[in-house]
Amino acid sequence: MQDSEITCFHDPSPHGYRARTTVSFGEPLRIPAPFDFALDTAF
């Protein structure tokens, strides 16, 4: 956790993930469908 960020990789394909979302710790990280929720990243 050197950069104080968290990344969610999503939209998988046979060649890897097509998309990613990165936010700073403390901001909510949106987890896309089928889960569809905001992950609280505050410590």
PDB file with one MODEL, atoms N, CA, C and O in Angstrom:
MODEL        1
ATOM      1  N   MET A   1       0.828  -1.178   0.000  1.00  0.00           N
ATOM      2  CA  MET A   1       0.000   0.000   0.000  1.00  0.00           C
ATOM      3  C   MET A   1       0.876   1.247   0.000  1.00  0.00           C
ATOM      4  O   MET A   1       0.733   2.118   0.858  1.00  0.00           O
ATOM      5  N   GLN A   2       1.759   1.321  -0.945  1.00  0.00           N
ATOM      6  CA  GLN A   2       2.676   2.447  -1.015  1.00  0.00           C
ATOM      7  C   GLN A   2       2.048   3.685  -1.641  1.00  0.00           C
ATOM      8  O   GLN A   2       2.441   4.805  -1.314  1.00  0.00           O
ATOM      9  N   ASP A   3       1.082   3.504  -2.535  1.00  0.00           N
ATOM     10  CA  ASP A   3       0.525   4.640  -3.265  1.00  0.00           C
ATOM     11  C   ASP A   3      -0.767   5.178  -2.680  1.00  0.00           C
ATOM     12  O   ASP A   3      -1.284   6.180  -3.173  1.00  0.00           O
ATOM     13  N   SER A   4      -1.307   4.547  -1.644  1.00  0.00           N
ATOM     14  CA  SER A   4      -2.561   4.971  -1.012  1.00  0.00           C
ATOM     15  C   SER A   4      -3.731   4.938  -1.973  1.00  0.00           C
ATOM     16  O   SER A   4      -4.634   5.770  -1.890  1.00  0.00           O
ATOM     17  N   GLU A   5      -3.719   3.973  -2.888  1.00  0.00           N
ATOM     18  CA  GLU A   5      -4.805   3.801  -3.841  1.00  0.00           C
ATOM     19  C   GLU A   5      -5.246   2.341  -3.847  1.00  0.00           C
ATOM     20  O   GLU A   5      -4.505   1.446  -3.440  1.00  0.00           O
ATOM     21  N   ILE A   6      -6.470   2.128  -4.319  1.00  0.00           N
ATOM     22  CA  ILE A   6      -6.997   0.782  -4.484  1.00  0.00           C
ATOM     23  C   ILE A   6      -7.581   0.686  -5.886  1.00  0.00           C
ATOM     24  O   ILE A   6      -8.195   1.633  -6.378  1.00  0.00           O
ATOM     25  N   THR A   7      -7.383  -0.474  -6.533  1.00  0.00           N
ATOM     26  CA  THR A   7      -7.841  -0.677  -7.900  1.00  0.00           C
ATOM     27  C   THR A   7      -8.726  -1.902  -7.988  1.00  0.00           C
ATOM     28  O   THR A   7      -8.414  -2.952  -7.426  1.00  0.00           O
ATOM     29  N   CYS A   8      -9.831  -1.758  -8.697  1.00  0.00           N
ATOM     30  CA  CYS A   8     -10.729  -2.864  -9.003  1.00  0.00           C
ATOM     31  C   CYS A   8     -10.628  -3.129 -10.503  1.00  0.00           C
ATOM     32  O   CYS A   8     -10.971  -2.267 -11.312  1.00  0.00           O
ATOM     33  N   PHE A   9     -10.163  -4.312 -10.873  1.00  0.00           N
ATOM     34  CA  PHE A   9     -10.125  -4.717 -12.274  1.00  0.00           C
ATOM     35  C   PHE A   9     -11.443  -5.410 -12.587  1.00  0.00           C
ATOM     36  O   PHE A   9     -11.898  -6.245 -11.806  1.00  0.00           O
ATOM     37  N   HIS A  10     -12.072  -5.075 -13.729  1.00  0.00           N
ATOM     38  CA  HIS A  10     -13.361  -5.654 -14.074  1.00  0.00           C
ATOM     39  C   HIS A  10     -13.494  -5.790 -15.576  1.00  0.00           C
ATOM     40  O   HIS A  10     -12.607  -5.382 -16.326  1.00  0.00           O
ATOM     41  N   ASP A  11     -14.600  -6.362 -16.013  1.00  0.00           N
ATOM     42  CA  ASP A  11     -14.891  -6.669 -17.411  1.00  0.00           C
ATOM     43  C   ASP A  11     -13.854  -7.652 -17.964  1.00  0.00           C
ATOM     44  O   ASP A  11     -13.095  -7.315 -18.873  1.00  0.00           O
ATOM     45  N   PRO A  12     -13.828  -8.877 -17.408  1.00  0.00           N
ATOM     46  CA  PRO A  12     -12.834  -9.861 -17.839  1.00  0.00           C
ATOM     47  C   PRO A  12     -13.051 -10.322 -19.284  1.00  0.00           C
ATOM     48  O   PRO A  12     -14.173 -10.346 -19.789  1.00  0.00           O
ATOM     49  N   SER A  13     -11.956 -10.680 -19.919  1.00  0.00           N
ATOM     50  CA  SER A  13     -11.981 -11.244 -21.266  1.00  0.00           C
ATOM     51  C   SER A  13     -10.959 -12.384 -21.299  1.00  0.00           C
ATOM     52  O   SER A  13     -10.219 -12.563 -20.332  1.00  0.00           O
ATOM     53  N   PRO A  14     -10.901 -13.138 -22.361  1.00  0.00           N
ATOM     54  CA  PRO A  14      -9.904 -14.216 -22.445  1.00  0.00           C
ATOM     55  C   PRO A  14      -8.455 -13.708 -22.390  1.00  0.00           C
ATOM     56  O   PRO A  14      -7.535 -14.476 -22.106  1.00  0.00           O
ATOM     57  N   HIS A  15      -8.260 -12.419 -22.660  1.00  0.00           N
ATOM     58  CA  HIS A  15      -6.913 -11.848 -22.693  1.00  0.00           C
ATOM     59  C   HIS A  15      -6.595 -10.962 -21.500  1.00  0.00           C
ATOM     60  O   HIS A  15      -5.568 -10.284 -21.495  1.00  0.00           O
ATOM     61  N   GLY A  16      -7.450 -10.953 -20.495  1.00  0.00           N
ATOM     62  CA  GLY A  16      -7.251 -10.118 -19.310  1.00  0.00           C
ATOM     63  C   GLY A  16      -8.453  -9.223 -19.083  1.00  0.00           C
ATOM     64  O   GLY A  16      -9.498  -9.388 -19.712  1.00  0.00           O
ATOM     65  N   TYR A  17      -8.294  -8.288 -18.191  1.00  0.00           N
ATOM     66  CA  TYR A  17      -9.395  -7.374 -17.865  1.00  0.00           C
ATOM     67  C   TYR A  17      -9.412  -6.199 -18.837  1.00  0.00           C
ATOM     68  O   TYR A  17      -8.361  -5.694 -19.231  1.00  0.00           O
ATOM     69  N   ARG A  18     -10.610  -5.770 -19.217  1.00  0.00           N
ATOM     70  CA  ARG A  18     -10.762  -4.659 -20.159  1.00  0.00           C
ATOM     71  C   ARG A  18     -10.874  -3.309 -19.469  1.00  0.00           C
ATOM     72  O   ARG A  18     -10.697  -2.273 -20.110  1.00  0.00           O
ATOM     73  N   ALA A  19     -11.165  -3.305 -18.167  1.00  0.00           N
ATOM     74  CA  ALA A  19     -11.392  -2.037 -17.473  1.00  0.00           C
ATOM     75  C   ALA A  19     -10.870  -2.110 -16.050  1.00  0.00           C
ATOM     76  O   ALA A  19     -10.711  -3.187 -15.475  1.00  0.00           O
ATOM     77  N   ARG A  20     -10.611  -0.943 -15.504  1.00  0.00           N
ATOM     78  CA  ARG A  20     -10.219  -0.856 -14.095  1.00  0.00           C
ATOM     79  C   ARG A  20     -10.665   0.486 -13.556  1.00  0.00           C
ATOM     80  O   ARG A  20     -10.788   1.468 -14.288  1.00  0.00           O
ATOM     81  N   THR A  21     -10.905   0.500 -12.244  1.00  0.00           N
ATOM     82  CA  THR A  21     -11.278   1.717 -11.542  1.00  0.00           C
ATOM     83  C   THR A  21     -10.323   1.875 -10.370  1.00  0.00           C
ATOM     84  O   THR A  21     -10.142   0.942  -9.588  1.00  0.00           O
ATOM     85  N   THR A  22      -9.715   3.033 -10.241  1.00  0.00           N
ATOM     86  CA  THR A  22      -8.778   3.308  -9.161  1.00  0.00           C
ATOM     87  C   THR A  22      -9.241   4.535  -8.404  1.00  0.00           C
ATOM     88  O   THR A  22      -9.592   5.553  -9.001  1.00  0.00           O
ATOM     89  N   VAL A  23      -9.239   4.429  -7.072  1.00  0.00           N
ATOM     90  CA  VAL A  23      -9.562   5.573  -6.217  1.00  0.00           C
ATOM     91  C   VAL A  23      -8.541   5.649  -5.096  1.00  0.00           C
ATOM     92  O   VAL A  23      -7.853   4.670  -4.809  1.00  0.00           O
ATOM     93  N   SER A  24      -8.442   6.791  -4.472  1.00  0.00           N
ATOM     94  CA  SER A  24      -7.601   6.959  -3.288  1.00  0.00           C
ATOM     95  C   SER A  24      -8.288   6.326  -2.094  1.00  0.00           C
ATOM     96  O   SER A  24      -9.516   6.332  -2.005  1.00  0.00           O
ATOM     97  N   PHE A  25      -7.493   5.771  -1.161  1.00  0.00           N
ATOM     98  CA  PHE A  25      -8.084   5.249   0.060  1.00  0.00           C
ATOM     99  C   PHE A  25      -8.869   6.358   0.742  1.00  0.00           C
ATOM    100  O   PHE A  25      -8.427   7.506   0.790  1.00  0.00           O
ATOM    101  N   GLY A  26     -10.032   6.007   1.266  1.00  0.00           N
ATOM    102  CA  GLY A  26     -10.929   6.967   1.883  1.00  0.00           C
ATOM    103  C   GLY A  26     -12.111   7.305   0.996  1.00  0.00           C
ATOM    104  O   GLY A  26     -13.148   7.749   1.488  1.00  0.00           O
ATOM    105  N   GLU A  27     -11.964   7.097  -0.326  1.00  0.00           N
ATOM    106  CA  GLU A  27     -13.069   7.307  -1.264  1.00  0.00           C
ATOM    107  C   GLU A  27     -13.754   5.963  -1.500  1.00  0.00           C
ATOM    108  O   GLU A  27     -13.097   4.925  -1.433  1.00  0.00           O
ATOM    109  N   PRO A  28     -15.054   5.960  -1.773  1.00  0.00           N
ATOM    110  CA  PRO A  28     -15.722   4.693  -2.078  1.00  0.00           C
ATOM    111  C   PRO A  28     -15.275   4.160  -3.438  1.00  0.00           C
ATOM    112  O   PRO A  28     -15.118   4.921  -4.393  1.00  0.00           O
ATOM    113  N   LEU A  29     -15.075   2.859  -3.513  1.00  0.00           N
ATOM    114  CA  LEU A  29     -14.706   2.194  -4.764  1.00  0.00           C
ATOM    115  C   LEU A  29     -15.929   1.459  -5.287  1.00  0.00           C
ATOM    116  O   LEU A  29     -16.426   0.535  -4.643  1.00  0.00           O
ATOM    117  N   ARG A  30     -16.409   1.860  -6.439  1.00  0.00           N
ATOM    118  CA  ARG A  30     -17.601   1.241  -7.026  1.00  0.00           C
ATOM    119  C   ARG A  30     -17.228  -0.126  -7.599  1.00  0.00           C
ATOM    120  O   ARG A  30     -16.349  -0.227  -8.455  1.00  0.00           O
ATOM    121  N   ILE A  31     -17.900  -1.174  -7.122  1.00  0.00           N
ATOM    122  CA  ILE A  31     -17.723  -2.525  -7.628  1.00  0.00           C
ATOM    123  C   ILE A  31     -18.890  -2.774  -8.591  1.00  0.00           C
ATOM    124  O   ILE A  31     -20.050  -2.726  -8.181  1.00  0.00           O
ATOM    125  N   PRO A  32     -18.588  -3.038  -9.867  1.00  0.00           N
ATOM    126  CA  PRO A  32     -19.664  -3.159 -10.850  1.00  0.00           C
ATOM    127  C   PRO A  32     -20.462  -4.466 -10.728  1.00  0.00           C
ATOM    128  O   PRO A  32     -20.127  -5.348  -9.937  1.00  0.00           O
ATOM    129  N   ALA A  33     -21.526  -4.561 -11.536  1.00  0.00           N
ATOM    130  CA  ALA A  33     -22.359  -5.769 -11.595  1.00  0.00           C
ATOM    131  C   ALA A  33     -21.467  -6.973 -11.910  1.00  0.00           C
ATOM    132  O   ALA A  33     -20.496  -6.833 -12.653  1.00  0.00           O
ATOM    133  N   PRO A  34     -21.765  -8.106 -11.380  1.00  0.00           N
ATOM    134  CA  PRO A  34     -23.008  -8.522 -10.752  1.00  0.00           C
ATOM    135  C   PRO A  34     -23.088  -8.174  -9.262  1.00  0.00           C
ATOM    136  O   PRO A  34     -24.118  -8.418  -8.634  1.00  0.00           O
ATOM    137  N   PHE A  35     -22.026  -7.612  -8.689  1.00  0.00           N
ATOM    138  CA  PHE A  35     -22.039  -7.274  -7.259  1.00  0.00           C
ATOM    139  C   PHE A  35     -22.719  -5.937  -7.012  1.00  0.00           C
ATOM    140  O   PHE A  35     -23.582  -5.832  -6.141  1.00  0.00           O
ATOM    141  N   ASP A  36     -22.335  -4.910  -7.775  1.00  0.00           N
ATOM    142  CA  ASP A  36     -22.981  -3.601  -7.790  1.00  0.00           C
ATOM    143  C   ASP A  36     -23.125  -2.975  -6.402  1.00  0.00           C
ATOM    144  O   ASP A  36     -24.226  -2.856  -5.865  1.00  0.00           O
ATOM    145  N   PHE A  37     -21.984  -2.580  -5.841  1.00  0.00           N
ATOM    146  CA  PHE A  37     -22.004  -1.872  -4.562  1.00  0.00           C
ATOM    147  C   PHE A  37     -20.773  -0.974  -4.461  1.00  0.00           C
ATOM    148  O   PHE A  37     -19.843  -1.097  -5.258  1.00  0.00           O
ATOM    149  N   ALA A  38     -20.770  -0.089  -3.500  1.00  0.00           N
ATOM    150  CA  ALA A  38     -19.638   0.795  -3.241  1.00  0.00           C
ATOM    151  C   ALA A  38     -18.874   0.250  -2.032  1.00  0.00           C
ATOM    152  O   ALA A  38     -19.445   0.095  -0.953  1.00  0.00           O
ATOM    153  N   LEU A  39     -17.614  -0.034  -2.210  1.00  0.00           N
ATOM    154  CA  LEU A  39     -16.752  -0.540  -1.152  1.00  0.00           C
ATOM    155  C   LEU A  39     -16.191   0.638  -0.359  1.00  0.00           C
ATOM    156  O   LEU A  39     -15.568   1.532  -0.933  1.00  0.00           O
ATOM    157  N   ASP A  40     -16.404   0.644   0.930  1.00  0.00           N
ATOM    158  CA  ASP A  40     -15.882   1.692   1.811  1.00  0.00           C
ATOM    159  C   ASP A  40     -14.389   1.436   2.006  1.00  0.00           C
ATOM    160  O   ASP A  40     -14.008   0.388   2.529  1.00  0.00           O
ATOM    161  N   THR A  41     -13.541   2.373   1.593  1.00  0.00           N
ATOM    162  CA  THR A  41     -12.095   2.192   1.697  1.00  0.00           C
ATOM    163  C   THR A  41     -11.466   3.016   2.814  1.00  0.00           C
ATOM    164  O   THR A  41     -10.242   3.107   2.915  1.00  0.00           O
ATOM    165  N   ALA A  42     -12.305   3.612   3.645  1.00  0.00           N
ATOM    166  CA  ALA A  42     -11.774   4.382   4.781  1.00  0.00           C
ATOM    167  C   ALA A  42     -11.181   3.425   5.810  1.00  0.00           C
ATOM    168  O   ALA A  42     -11.712   2.336   6.025  1.00  0.00           O
ATOM    169  N   PHE A  43     -10.104   3.821   6.432  1.00  0.00           N
ATOM    170  CA  PHE A  43      -9.531   2.934   7.430  1.00  0.00           C
ATOM    171  C   PHE A  43     -10.068   3.297   8.771  1.00  0.00           C
ATOM    172  O   PHE A  43      -9.713   2.669   9.769  1.00  0.00           O
TER     173      PHE A  43
ENDMDL
END
